[in-house]
């Protein structure tokens, strides 16, 4: 399955579960809170060096981001493309393990 099919499947799942779509009950705020919960799981997985939980947290976070975009009337792909269009032109350097962009 390619990435676009996965994104489309997540959208369908979100509609089926009543998260998004015309009968969707989720809000952008509730999706943001869910995302923060998933990010905490990522942090815990990193702290405990649990690669399986890290993969799960990254995947779950991506699902939430796709559905958050939907609730906000955006397309995840457009958000990702917009971010890439900016970072692809960005210059900077690594400092203590973090990329610091030039001003």
Backbone as JSON, one array per atom type, in Angstrom:
{
  "sequence": "XXXXXXXXXXXXXXXXXXXXXXXXXXXXXXXXXXXXXXXXXXXXXXXXXXXXXXXXXXXXXXXXXXXXXXXXXXXXXXXXXXXXXXXXXXXXXXXXXXXXXXX",
  "N": [[0.85, -1.17, 0.0], [0.59, 2.22, -0.85], [1.68, 5.49, 0.34], [-0.3, 7.47, -0.11], [-2.61, 5.9, -0.32], [-2.7, 4.9, 2.29], [-3.13, 7.29, 3.73], [-5.65, 7.99, 2.71], [-7.09, 5.77, 3.64], [-6.92, 6.22, 6.4], [-8.43, 8.57, 6.57], [-10.95, 7.54, 5.81], [-11.36, 5.73, 7.9], [-11.49, 7.54, 10.03], [-13.87, 8.86, 9.4], [-15.67, 6.69, 9.51], [-15.52, 6.1, 12.23], [-16.68, 8.29, 13.34], [-15.17, 10.53, 13.85], [-14.34, 12.41, 11.98], [-15.8, 13.99, 9.05], [-19.26, 14.51, 8.05], [-20.8, 13.68, 10.22], [-19.02, 13.75, 12.19], [-17.65, 14.04, 15.43], [-15.39, 15.02, 16.62], [-13.26, 17.78, 17.48], [-11.05, 20.46, 16.5], [-9.64, 21.12, 18.75], [-9.99, 18.86, 20.43], [-8.63, 17.0, 18.89], [-6.09, 18.11, 18.94], [-5.46, 17.77, 21.65], [-5.41, 14.99, 21.73], [-3.22, 14.57, 20.06], [-1.17, 15.66, 21.63], [-1.18, 13.8, 23.69], [-0.29, 11.53, 22.3], [2.27, 12.39, 21.59], [3.47, 12.53, 24.08], [3.6, 9.78, 24.57], [5.49, 9.11, 22.66], [7.7, 10.43, 23.72], [8.04, 8.99, 26.13], [8.66, 6.48, 25.06], [11.1, 7.01, 23.83], [12.62, 7.7, 26.06], [12.68, 5.25, 27.39], [13.87, 3.7, 25.56], [12.34, 2.12, 23.79], [11.73, 0.8, 20.95], [9.59, -0.3, 19.53], [7.33, 0.84, 20.73], [7.93, 3.46, 20.14], [7.7, 3.52, 17.34], [4.96, 2.95, 17.2], [3.91, 5.23, 18.48], [4.73, 7.28, 16.74], [3.35, 6.53, 14.42], [0.66, 6.66, 15.39], [0.55, 9.39, 16.01], [0.77, 10.48, 13.48], [-1.63, 9.61, 12.33], [-3.44, 11.08, 13.92], [-2.68, 13.68, 13.18], [-3.43, 13.7, 10.47], [-6.22, 13.49, 10.75], [-6.72, 15.75, 12.31], [-6.06, 17.78, 10.52], [-8.14, 17.33, 8.68], [-10.41, 18.01, 10.28], [-9.93, 20.69, 10.52], [-10.43, 21.58, 8.04], [-8.45, 21.27, 6.18], [-6.05, 19.73, 3.95], [-4.0, 17.08, 4.7], [-1.86, 16.37, 3.03], [-1.4, 18.77, 1.66], [-0.56, 20.4, 3.74], [1.81, 19.1, 4.48], [3.22, 19.32, 2.06], [3.48, 22.11, 1.9], [5.11, 22.6, 4.14], [7.39, 21.18, 3.36], [8.11, 22.6, 1.06], [9.09, 24.93, 2.19], [11.15, 24.05, 3.99], [12.88, 22.81, 2.22], [14.35, 24.76, 1.03], [15.74, 25.83, 3.05], [18.57, 26.82, 4.91], [21.26, 26.02, 7.16], [22.74, 24.73, 10.17], [23.94, 21.91, 12.07], [23.7, 21.89, 15.55], [24.71, 20.75, 18.55], [23.22, 18.38, 18.11], [20.83, 19.32, 17.05], [19.12, 20.79, 14.33], [19.77, 24.02, 13.36], [18.36, 26.73, 11.91], [19.52, 29.08, 9.46], [19.43, 32.63, 9.78]],
  "CA": [[0.0, 0.0, 0.0], [1.42, 3.41, -0.87], [1.38, 6.49, 1.36], [-1.59, 8.1, -0.39], [-3.66, 4.95, 0.05], [-2.77, 4.89, 3.75], [-3.79, 8.53, 4.16], [-7.07, 7.86, 2.36], [-7.66, 4.8, 4.57], [-7.06, 6.9, 7.69], [-9.59, 9.46, 6.43], [-12.15, 6.7, 5.83], [-11.48, 5.22, 9.27], [-11.95, 8.66, 10.85], [-15.3, 9.05, 9.11], [-16.39, 5.52, 10.04], [-15.53, 6.15, 13.69], [-17.36, 9.5, 13.78], [-14.2, 11.55, 14.23], [-14.41, 13.44, 10.94], [-16.95, 13.87, 8.18], [-20.45, 15.28, 8.41], [-21.29, 13.29, 11.54], [-17.85, 13.72, 13.07], [-17.8, 14.72, 16.72], [-14.11, 15.59, 17.07], [-12.97, 19.18, 17.18], [-9.61, 20.66, 16.35], [-9.07, 21.11, 20.1], [-9.91, 17.47, 20.91], [-7.57, 16.33, 18.14], [-4.83, 18.62, 19.46], [-5.21, 17.09, 22.92], [-5.02, 13.62, 21.39], [-1.86, 14.63, 19.54], [-0.27, 15.85, 22.77], [-1.11, 12.49, 24.36], [0.57, 10.65, 21.5], [3.64, 12.9, 21.68], [3.95, 12.06, 25.38], [3.95, 8.38, 24.39], [6.76, 9.11, 21.94], [8.73, 10.82, 24.69], [8.27, 7.85, 27.03], [9.32, 5.43, 24.3], [12.49, 7.42, 23.66], [13.27, 7.62, 27.37], [12.86, 3.84, 27.76], [14.5, 3.05, 24.42], [11.4, 1.11, 23.32], [11.57, 1.11, 19.52], [8.24, -0.68, 19.08], [6.41, 1.9, 21.2], [8.27, 4.67, 19.39], [7.05, 3.37, 16.03], [3.52, 3.07, 17.43], [3.6, 6.63, 18.77], [4.88, 8.05, 15.51], [2.2, 6.19, 13.57], [-0.56, 7.22, 15.98], [0.62, 10.84, 15.86], [0.48, 10.78, 12.08], [-3.08, 9.44, 12.17], [-4.1, 12.23, 14.54], [-2.41, 14.86, 12.35], [-4.28, 13.61, 9.28], [-7.6, 13.79, 11.15], [-6.74, 17.15, 12.74], [-6.13, 18.57, 9.28], [-9.51, 17.18, 8.17], [-11.34, 18.79, 11.11], [-9.64, 22.1, 10.29], [-10.74, 21.9, 6.64], [-7.21, 21.24, 5.42], [-5.6, 18.42, 3.5], [-2.71, 16.73, 5.28], [-0.85, 16.41, 1.98], [-1.09, 20.17, 1.38], [0.23, 20.88, 4.89], [3.13, 18.5, 4.35], [3.88, 19.94, 0.89], [3.84, 23.48, 2.28], [6.27, 22.53, 5.03], [8.55, 20.75, 2.59], [8.5, 23.7, 0.18], [9.86, 25.87, 3.0], [12.41, 23.48, 4.51], [13.77, 22.41, 1.13], [15.18, 25.91, 0.69], [16.32, 26.31, 4.3], [19.97, 26.53, 5.19], [21.56, 26.06, 8.58], [23.77, 23.78, 10.6], [23.65, 21.11, 13.26], [24.31, 22.37, 16.79], [24.35, 19.87, 19.66], [22.21, 17.41, 17.71], [19.61, 19.98, 16.58], [19.31, 21.65, 13.17], [19.47, 25.42, 13.62], [18.27, 27.37, 10.61], [20.13, 30.4, 9.3], [18.46, 33.74, 9.85]],
  "C": [[0.9, 1.25, 0.0], [0.92, 4.44, 0.15], [0.02, 7.14, 1.13], [-2.75, 7.18, -0.03], [-3.82, 4.88, 1.57], [-3.48, 6.13, 4.28], [-5.29, 8.46, 3.89], [-7.77, 6.87, 3.29], [-7.86, 5.4, 5.96], [-8.27, 7.83, 7.66], [-10.89, 8.66, 6.51], [-12.41, 6.15, 7.23], [-12.02, 6.32, 10.18], [-13.42, 8.95, 10.63], [-16.12, 7.92, 9.7], [-16.54, 5.57, 11.55], [-16.2, 7.41, 14.23], [-16.42, 10.58, 14.28], [-14.28, 12.72, 13.27], [-15.66, 13.22, 10.11], [-18.14, 14.64, 8.72], [-21.0, 14.92, 9.78], [-20.17, 13.22, 12.57], [-18.04, 14.57, 14.3], [-16.51, 15.36, 17.21], [-14.03, 17.06, 16.69], [-11.47, 19.31, 16.98], [-8.94, 20.63, 17.73], [-8.95, 19.67, 20.61], [-8.83, 16.7, 20.17], [-6.2, 16.83, 18.59], [-4.48, 17.93, 20.77], [-4.79, 15.64, 22.7], [-3.59, 13.58, 20.87], [-0.85, 14.8, 20.67], [-0.1, 14.55, 23.56], [-0.17, 11.54, 23.61], [2.03, 11.09, 21.56], [4.26, 12.51, 23.03], [4.37, 10.59, 25.31], [5.28, 8.24, 23.64], [7.9, 9.43, 22.9], [9.06, 9.66, 25.62], [9.02, 6.73, 26.32], [10.8, 5.76, 24.09], [13.25, 7.26, 24.98], [13.55, 6.17, 27.79], [13.51, 3.02, 26.65], [13.65, 1.89, 23.88], [11.03, 1.43, 21.87], [10.18, 0.77, 19.01], [7.22, 0.37, 19.5], [6.68, 3.21, 20.49], [7.6, 4.64, 18.02], [5.55, 3.54, 16.16], [3.13, 4.53, 17.67], [3.72, 7.53, 17.56], [3.71, 7.79, 14.58], [0.91, 6.8, 14.09], [-0.59, 8.74, 15.83], [0.28, 11.26, 14.43], [-1.01, 10.64, 11.79], [-3.81, 10.65, 12.72], [-3.87, 13.49, 13.7], [-3.26, 14.86, 11.08], [-5.71, 14.01, 9.63], [-7.74, 15.22, 11.67], [-6.84, 18.07, 11.53], [-7.55, 18.52, 8.71], [-10.5, 18.05, 8.93], [-11.16, 20.29, 10.89], [-9.94, 22.53, 8.85], [-9.51, 21.95, 5.75], [-6.93, 19.83, 4.93], [-4.19, 18.21, 4.05], [-1.6, 16.86, 4.24], [-0.43, 17.84, 1.66], [-0.24, 20.77, 2.51], [1.66, 20.38, 4.79], [3.9, 19.13, 3.19], [4.33, 21.36, 1.22], [5.06, 23.51, 3.18], [7.52, 22.15, 4.25], [9.04, 21.87, 1.67], [9.36, 24.72, 0.92], [11.2, 25.26, 3.42], [13.39, 23.09, 3.41], [14.72, 23.53, 0.72], [15.97, 26.43, 1.9], [17.79, 25.91, 4.4], [20.2, 26.65, 6.69], [22.64, 25.06, 8.89], [23.28, 23.02, 11.82], [24.42, 21.68, 14.44], [23.8, 21.48, 17.92], [23.19, 18.94, 19.32], [20.9, 18.0, 17.22], [19.95, 20.85, 15.38], [18.86, 23.05, 13.53], [19.51, 26.15, 12.28], [18.98, 28.72, 10.63], [19.03, 31.45, 9.34], [18.4, 34.5, 8.56]]
}
